[in-house]
Amino acid sequence: MTPLRHLAPQILLALSALAALAVVPDWPHRHPGDPHFLAVIACALLYGLLLARPSAPWSEGSLNRRLGAAFLLLLPVIYVGAALRFSAPPAAMALELAGLAVWAGLAWGALRSGHVLALACALHALWDAGHFARAGYIHDWYVVACIAVDIGIGAYALLMVHRATAAGQAA
């Protein structure tokens, strides 16, 4: 039998998925083209890939590290897409494009370091929080869901990198 502490990363990831899904107001297929709902589908796929492969490596160049970097790159794309779709003011669009540059840099760093991936997820949760009830083009439910996902993916990555390091694997 697997000790509960060995399942902690998967349990944490599953709980963050449930927390995020709890605030999604409708089924994504009813909102084609809405970046918020496209993000829900993308995150469900990411969670499925991570949970289906709990013993997969987290070393530099691994699929998990590339998935994490892709996740970081997708985060600002959703914000830029929402700003375009919901006609954000030019200053807001400039902010989201600057965010895209920052998260692209962090995604590049995450390819090389699992700790950068975890830190970038935590930073994105703060970015999300700054949009709550302030950005008319970002739905508040999405902000809450994204914070849950950011914390879940970041903590999962940190735990998995720590596990790999403790096992003597490069992470």
Stockholm file with secondary structure:
# STOCKHOLM 1.0

chainA/1-171         MTPLRHLAPQILLALSALAALAVVPDWPHRHPGDPHFLAVIACALLYGLLLARPSAPWSEGSLNRRLGAAFLLLLPVIYVGAALRFSAPPAAMALELAGLAVWAGLAWGALRSGHVLALACALHALWDAGHFARAGYIHDWYVVACIAVDIGIGAYALLMVHRATAAGQAA
#=GR chainA/1-171 SS CCCHHHHHHHHHHHHHHHHHHHHCCSCGGGSTTCHHHHHHHHHHHHHHHHHHCTTCCCSTTCHHHHHHHHHHHHHHHHHHHHHHHTTCCHHHHHHHHHHHHHHHHHHHHHHHCHHHHHHHHHHHHHHHHHHTTTCTTSCHHHHHHHHHHHHHHHHHHHHHHHHHHHTTCCC
#=GC SS_cons         CCCHHHHHHHHHHHHHHHHHHHHCCSCGGGSTTCHHHHHHHHHHHHHHHHHHCTTCCCSTTCHHHHHHHHHHHHHHHHHHHHHHHTTCCHHHHHHHHHHHHHHHHHHHHHHHCHHHHHHHHHHHHHHHHHHTTTCTTSCHHHHHHHHHHHHHHHHHHHHHHHHHHHTTCCC
//
